[in-house]
């Protein structure tokens, strides 16, 4: 039986490998520099260097949050949006994978 860590790592590596432009790596790297990010924050940062749409970024973050499971979201009442961050238990794994 595979552990949660093995499954997460396998899914994360597979997801990153399907990224010819590097936008997925860039999105994950944002979370290593800033803790809480909204879809708007991520979109604004990525749009400077990559041809992305707001909805595309939202879909990408939704997939990482639900399917891969390394992001946790919380409601920000002041901004009226959801903020995402890498789960503490996955930070070192994401750093290691992005460095490889």
Beta strands, then each sheet from edge to edge (+ up, - down):
strand 1: 71-76
strand 2: 81-86
sheet 1: 1+ 2-
end
